[in-house]
Amino acid sequence: MRLETERLVLREWREADKGLYAEIIGDPAVRRFFPSVGTFEDASAGIDRAIQRLAVLGFSFLALERKADSRFLGMLGMAPFSEAVRAAIPGAPEVEIGWQLGQQYWGKGYAPEAALAMLDFAFGTLGLTEVVAITYEGNAPSRRVMEKIGMVHDPEADFLHPDIPDGHQLRPHVLYRIASPAPREVPVSLVAPR
Ligand SMILES: CC(C)(COP(=O)(O)OP(=O)(O)OC[C@H]1O[C@@H](n2cnc3c(N)ncnc32)[C@H](O)[C@@H]1OP(=O)(O)O)[C@@H](O)C(=O)NCCC(=O)NCCS
């Protein structure tokens, strides 16, 4: 699988990405809204899981690369929720879109640019009817990305993340939604006569 935008490529994972992704999730600034930083083992297991999901489902979290210099920027893609998370969210949505980029690549609009390509793929190629995104309520940059790509906050679906301990300040999560654009109606004059 490979999606291209003007400046970016979303591509399948390579073994060499594991160390680079471990550096990103090991950065306390990148993980300031997560309960802990990630280790190399976390990066490796996450990438292996993403590869397996892609093979089974035809979509996954992917590697994000900059076209100009082939730099690995981080992760962006879609995945089904775990059963525990899905059960904790009112309405039990199916598929989330998510992102994590290295700090030096923030603020250039890369996440929304790649996310829009991923949503096109979700609605156009996969035929999904809805994609949601979740984050800690205080994660303003991630919420901005959701807004920039046309997602809308649904306060009624906000929830306490079940993988984060009771009472932890990062537990309250918000949920944003976007629905597949309605299929365009073919103008009557373009419908071929029978
Ligand atoms: C969330 C994230 C993917 C955004 O990616 P991005 O490519 O920087 O997105 P944008 O360039 O559109 O910036 C989005 C917002 O981030 C904020 N931002 C930009 N540069 C920033 C910086 N250097 N430091 C902190 N926040 C910054 C701004 O609020 C910006 O909104 P604006 O364009 O209206 O000013 C990125 O900040 C990130 O990887 N964060 C750490 C991991 C994370 O929290 N992931 C989400 C988990 S749910």
PDBQT file of the ligand as one rigid body, heavy atoms in Angstrom, charges set to zero:
ROOT
HETATM    1  C1  LIG A 201      -0.286  15.985  16.634  1.00  0.00    +0.000 C 
HETATM    2  C2  LIG A 201       0.810  16.048  15.574  1.00  0.00    +0.000 C 
HETATM    3  C3  LIG A 201       0.827  14.745  14.790  1.00  0.00    +0.000 C 
HETATM    4  C4  LIG A 201       0.509  17.222  14.632  1.00  0.00    +0.000 C 
HETATM    5  O1  LIG A 201       1.292  17.100  13.453  1.00  0.00    +0.000 OA
HETATM    6  P1  LIG A 201       1.766  18.365  12.580  1.00  0.00    +0.000 P 
HETATM    7  O2  LIG A 201       2.237  17.843  11.286  1.00  0.00    +0.000 OA
HETATM    8  O3  LIG A 201       2.684  19.207  13.405  1.00  0.00    +0.000 OA
HETATM    9  O4  LIG A 201       0.375  19.170  12.382  1.00  0.00    +0.000 OA
HETATM   10  P2  LIG A 201       0.235  20.720  11.992  1.00  0.00    +0.000 P 
HETATM   11  O5  LIG A 201       1.480  21.239  11.367  1.00  0.00    +0.000 OA
HETATM   12  O6  LIG A 201      -1.043  20.844  11.262  1.00  0.00    +0.000 OA
HETATM   13  O7  LIG A 201       0.068  21.438  13.403  1.00  0.00    +0.000 OA
HETATM   14  C5  LIG A 201      -1.088  21.176  14.195  1.00  0.00    +0.000 C 
HETATM   15  C6  LIG A 201      -1.019  22.031  15.465  1.00  0.00    +0.000 C 
HETATM   16  O8  LIG A 201       0.099  21.635  16.232  1.00  0.00    +0.000 OA
HETATM   17  C7  LIG A 201       0.546  22.769  17.004  1.00  0.00    +0.000 C 
HETATM   18  N1  LIG A 201       1.970  22.935  16.787  1.00  0.00    +0.000 N 
HETATM   19  C8  LIG A 201       2.617  23.266  15.652  1.00  0.00    +0.000 A 
HETATM   20  N2  LIG A 201       3.947  23.284  15.855  1.00  0.00    +0.000 NA
HETATM   21  C9  LIG A 201       4.135  22.955  17.122  1.00  0.00    +0.000 A 
HETATM   22  C10 LIG A 201       5.281  22.807  17.934  1.00  0.00    +0.000 A 
HETATM   23  N3  LIG A 201       6.502  22.978  17.432  1.00  0.00    +0.000 N 
HETATM   24  N4  LIG A 201       5.126  22.452  19.225  1.00  0.00    +0.000 NA
HETATM   25  C11 LIG A 201       3.903  22.246  19.742  1.00  0.00    +0.000 A 
HETATM   26  N5  LIG A 201       2.768  22.354  19.025  1.00  0.00    +0.000 NA
HETATM   27  C12 LIG A 201       2.885  22.712  17.731  1.00  0.00    +0.000 A 
HETATM   28  C13 LIG A 201      -0.254  23.975  16.540  1.00  0.00    +0.000 C 
HETATM   29  O9  LIG A 201      -1.318  24.143  17.469  1.00  0.00    +0.000 OA
HETATM   30  C14 LIG A 201      -0.795  23.510  15.212  1.00  0.00    +0.000 C 
HETATM   31  O10 LIG A 201      -2.027  24.134  14.874  1.00  0.00    +0.000 OA
HETATM   32  P3  LIG A 201      -2.014  25.446  13.918  1.00  0.00    +0.000 P 
HETATM   33  O11 LIG A 201      -1.490  25.001  12.584  1.00  0.00    +0.000 OA
HETATM   34  O12 LIG A 201      -3.430  25.877  13.903  1.00  0.00    +0.000 OA
HETATM   35  O13 LIG A 201      -1.076  26.435  14.569  1.00  0.00    +0.000 OA
HETATM   36  C15 LIG A 201       2.194  16.276  16.234  1.00  0.00    +0.000 C 
HETATM   37  O14 LIG A 201       2.108  17.422  17.063  1.00  0.00    +0.000 OA
HETATM   38  C16 LIG A 201       2.666  15.100  17.047  1.00  0.00    +0.000 C 
HETATM   39  O15 LIG A 201       3.239  14.162  16.533  1.00  0.00    +0.000 OA
HETATM   40  N6  LIG A 201       2.452  15.173  18.386  1.00  0.00    +0.000 N 
HETATM   41  C17 LIG A 201       2.961  14.149  19.303  1.00  0.00    +0.000 C 
HETATM   42  C18 LIG A 201       2.242  12.813  19.198  1.00  0.00    +0.000 C 
HETATM   43  C19 LIG A 201       0.768  12.921  19.490  1.00  0.00    +0.000 C 
HETATM   44  O16 LIG A 201       0.350  13.557  20.462  1.00  0.00    +0.000 OA
HETATM   45  N7  LIG A 201      -0.004  12.277  18.639  1.00  0.00    +0.000 N 
HETATM   46  C20 LIG A 201      -1.434  12.224  18.780  1.00  0.00    +0.000 C 
HETATM   47  C21 LIG A 201      -1.826  11.202  19.729  1.00  0.00    +0.000 C 
HETATM   48  S1  LIG A 201      -3.587  11.099  19.833  1.00  0.00    +0.000 SA
ENDROOT
TORSDOF 0
